[in-house]
């Protein structure tokens, strides 16, 4: 008897799960149907700021696989413009509403139809945080969550606005601020936090703030957003507790939260982060129901606590794990250490593991050391400055986290540090790492090695005083 797998969500996690299940079970054994409420599937949401900024020339460049590839080559029935509005676990079916479109999904509107499933993958992603303030629904206030959002913002930029306000100083907020500057807009950024990129320690976040100011972004940090004011049927200003900022358009960059409401309404358990709870094989609390991607809660290998971190790297891996298991194999997702990287103006920014504040909250006694170095040998053309910070546990010397802010050639060193955090290395052990060296790529003492040595020395000093 042919089994029916239904996938809710047509992006990284959902389509990875569907593809992996198909590789292990043919269409005579497993029929796969995937529902995606938007107009695009399997695309890079992380590339949207670069589409808006002009580095990426066409929205289609961000699409990894078109729907017909899934249908024709993988025998996966991917249906766009199809929103799942209810999961009925007793009935083993989902209610699907057509949202319109020209791909055969339907003409929009009408009563939802019920689609049965034997197994279900919930890959509903994340939803952007929207401030609960007056005027948030005013035309001209944009979120940047989907490819459709990105194309809508591009359309608005064709109207030649002059002033923009970005609300939120996380990765997306800062990338969007730079993209808008590239379009020639005067850009202001508002954030309640005292520094941009609050996942960094304050001393490293200050470097990011300086980079934004050099770019010409007007920073209003530590200010509470109070509302948006309209003008001529569109947004005209952003009001904070301290000032009113004129704006022809506004971009919200306040982060996301797991889109778990659909699952929770059906009785599928969520955790303390509001993400759907799964085991290491991506199984939920309900037999035959799996979840993966930004909608789930996962395990942090350093803090040993549940976290919800929206990243395409995690989503693809979790979807792959779910698909392998659905297909009859065995796979497990081992958790995360919170590695992330971004570019702001001429600066690269990266972090892994825990910040100092996060380490204190997790019960460690963190010691942080910052080292200034260069990306290449100092005498080699193109050497650029960079700062590396390591955070180690005072008692054990274990590397708990690391942060990098520097110019071109800096930030991918975070991957070396992420491996060290993952394997619970001490900073003393790291001083002996056999890292590559040639003047075009690194000083003879790589910044990772220098910082590890300085951190180990600092720990020895502290122990000597105890």
JOHU-V125879 format. One record per helix or strand. SS is the DSSP state (alpha for helix, beta for strand). FROM is the first residue (numbers start at 1). LEN is the number of residues. Records with the same first field share a line. If there is no record, write none. Layout:
SS=FROM-LEN ; FROM-LEN
//
This chain:
beta=3-6 ; 30-6 ; 43-1 ; 63-1 ; 76-4 ; 82-7 ; 93-6 ; 113-4 ; 119-4 ; 126-3 ; 134-1 ; 141-3 ; 163-5 ; 186-6 ; 218-4 ; 225-7 ; 234-7 ; 244-3 ; 249-4 ; 256-3 ; 270-1 ; 276-1 ; 283-1 ; 289-3 ; 296-1 ; 298-3 ; 306-2 ; 336-1 ; 340-5 ; 347-7 ; 366-9 ; 385-9 ; 398-9 ; 426-1
alpha=12-13 ; 45-9 ; 59-4 ; 67-7 ; 147-11 ; 171-12 ; 202-14 ; 261-6 ; 312-15 ; 356-6 ; 411-12 ; 427-4 ; 447-19
//
